Amino acid sequence: MIIDYEDYQYSLRENIRYILQGTLFVSILGILFYKSIFGVLLLSPLILFYRKKKRVQLSNMRKWKLNLEFRDGINSLSAALSSGYAVENAFEEAWKDLRLLYKEDSLIMREFSYIINQIRMNITVEKALLEFAERTGVEDIINFAEIFAIAKRTGGDLVKVIRTTANAINDKIEVKREIITLVTAKKHEADIMKAIPPGILLYLNLSSPGFLNPLYGNIFGGIVMSVLLIVYLAAYLLADRIVAIEV
């Protein structure tokens, strides 16, 4: 059970991996823009920024994965309720159904197991779902939990409510898939564009070794390269923001 889906915790392997990737990125920039170890050390704080950026990306990927699995979860829950099971027992039947699709260590299997355990400890279903939704921060799950709680309190038709909500989430996820597919191509284009400025510097240093020498090893050249580096990093962040469409 994950306490907070917004707070992604690196494993040891992931921590080493992204520190090395950040170090490589900083080293390339430091060498190309300053051609000195001092330049690499000057840019070393960017390693922390890179790790933070990757953490946000991994957190969003985990929440999207949970959203997809949750869709299957409420479809199984709807089927169990339609078969005549009480709400408390429907989660267990849905868990058995999901076991055919997912491994027991998958996100939705662990979350449904936790909800079932809460129900067995006499915690109400709506309270367990609301707590689950609060931990995930996923809009579809939050909406489902709130609608479920209202229907349960007011004595509404839970089967109809869950089926309608499941259909709405299915439609919403399909729209998200289409948007992600369209944006992915633009992200690849942005990645290529972000690699062009360092690529040009690398090409000039290799093809004409003395051409950029006036920009290295002196104050004026350091200022010019620092300004260019700031512009490049600003463009890098702007490109990420343009393609980072919330879905």
N, C-alpha and C positions, 0 to 999 in steps of 0.2 A: 504494500500500500504506500503510495507516494503522498507525502504530507502536503506539498505545494508544487503543482505542475509548472508554475512560473519560475521556480527556482531549480534550474537544472544543475545537478551535481555531477561533475566529471568523475569518471573512473580513473584509476591510476594510468591506464594505457591512454585514455583520451587526453588526460592532463599532459603527459609527455608528448603526445602527438601534436597537440595544438601549440605547445610551447616551442617545439622544434619548427613547426610551420611558421609561427610568428617570428622566430629568430631568423629563419631563412629569408622571409619577406623583408625584415628590417636590414639584414645584412646586404641584400641586393640593393635596396634603396641607398644605404649608407655608402656603399662602394661606388655606385653609379653617380650619385649626386655630389659626394665629397671625396671619394677615392682615399679614404683614411679610416682607421679604426675609431678615431674620435667621432666621425660621422655616424658610425654604427652605434657607439655608446650614446650619442646624442639622441638617436631615434629609438633607443631601447624601450622607453615607456610605451611605444606603439605595440609592443608584444602583449601588454596587459589589455590594451584596447582591442587587439585582435582576439584574445581569449574571451573577452566579454561579448564581442560581436558573435563569435561562434556559439557561445552559450545561449544567446537569445535565439539564434537560428535553430539550434537543437531543441530548445524548449518549444518553439513554434511547431517544429516537425513532430515532436511527441504529442502535442495537443491535437494536431491534425490527424495523426494516427489513431488517437483515442476517439476522436469524433467519428471516424469511419467505423471503428469497431463498435462504438455505442449505437450507431444506426442498426447494425445487425442485432445488438443486444435488445433494443426496444421492439424490433420486429419479432424476435423470439418471445419476448415478454407479451406482446400483443397476441401471438398465437396461443400461448399458454392460458391467457385470460379468456380467450375465445373458446378454449376447450373446457372451460368451467372451473379452472383452478382459482382458489382464493389468491388475493394479491400476494400474501406472505409466501404461499407455496409456488406462485408463478415464477418468482425469481429463481428458485431452485430448479424448476423445469427449464427455464430459459438458460440457466448455467449448463445444464446437461446438454441442451441443444447446441450451445456455443462451443462446447467441448469438441464437437465434430468439425468445427471450423478453425479453432484457435488452440494453441498450446496453453497449458495451465499457467505458464509464467507470463502470458500476454497481458497487456494493460487491462482489457475489459474483463478477463477471467479473474484477475486478482481483485478488481474493484467489485465485481458481482459477488465474489466469495466474501469480501469484507462486509458488503451490505447484508448478505445472508446471515453472517455471524452476528451482526448488530440486531437483526430481526429476532434471532434466537435469544438474544439478551434482553428482549422485550422493549427494544427501541422501535418507535413507529417507523413505518416504511417511508413516510413523507419526510421525517426528520433525517433519516439515513440518506435519502436522495438529495436533500438540500445541502447536507454536509459534504456529500460527494461533489455536487455541483460547485460549491464554494471553493473546494480544493483545486478543482480543475481549471476554473475560469473560462471554460468553453461555453460560448453563447448558447448553442443548441441544448447542451445539458442543463444549463441554468434555466432556460425557458421550459424545458420538459419538467424539471423538478418543481418549478413554481406552478405550472398548470396542473400537474399531478396532485400537488398539495391542496390546491383550491378545489379540484374535483372531488378529492377524498373527503374534505371537510364539509362540502355542500351536498354530498351524496349524489354526485353526477354519475353518468354512465362511463365508468373507467375504461371499459373496452373500446367504446367509441372514441373517447378522448385520446387514448393512447394510439389507436389506429390512425386518427386524423393527424396527431402530432408526428407520428412516424412517417406518414406520407409527406408532410410538410418538410421534415428534415431530409428525407430522401431527395425531394426536388431541390432543396437548397444545396445539398452536397453535390448534386450533378452540375448545378450552375457553377459552384466553386471549382469543380474539376475542369470545366471548360475554360474558366478564367485562368487557372493555373497553367493549362496547356498553352494558352495564347501568350502568357507572360514569360514562360520558360524560354521561348525562342529569343525574346528581347533580353532576357538575363544573359544568355550566351553571347549576344551581340555586345552587351555592356562589358562583359568579362574580356572580350577581345579588345575593345576600345581602351579598357584600363591597362592592358598590357602594352599598348602601342608606345606611350612616352618612354618607359624604361627600355623598350625594345629599340627605339631610335638612339638613345644614349649608348646602349650596348653596341649597336651597329657602328656608330661613329667612333667609339673607342677601339673597336676591332679593325675597322677598315682604314681609319685615319688616326692612328694613335696620338699624334701631336696636335690634332685639330682643336681639341677642347682643353689643352694644357693651361691656357690663360685663365680658365675658370676654376682651376684647382690650386691649392697651396697658397692662396693669398686672400686678403680680407674682402676685396671687391668681388672676386669670383665666388667666395663663400656666401656673400650677401645675395648675389644673383641666383646662385643655385638654391639657396634657402627659399627665396621668393618663388622660384619655379617649383620647388618641392611642395610648398604650401598650396600653390595653385593646383598642383597635381592631386594632392590629398583631398582638397576641397571638391575637385571634380570627381574623384573616386567616391566620396561620400554622397555627392549629389546623384551620381549614377545609381548607387545602391538605393537611394531614397525614391528615385523615379520608378524603378522596377519593383519596389517593395510595396505592392498593392495589397491592402488588407482584404481578405476574402472570408 
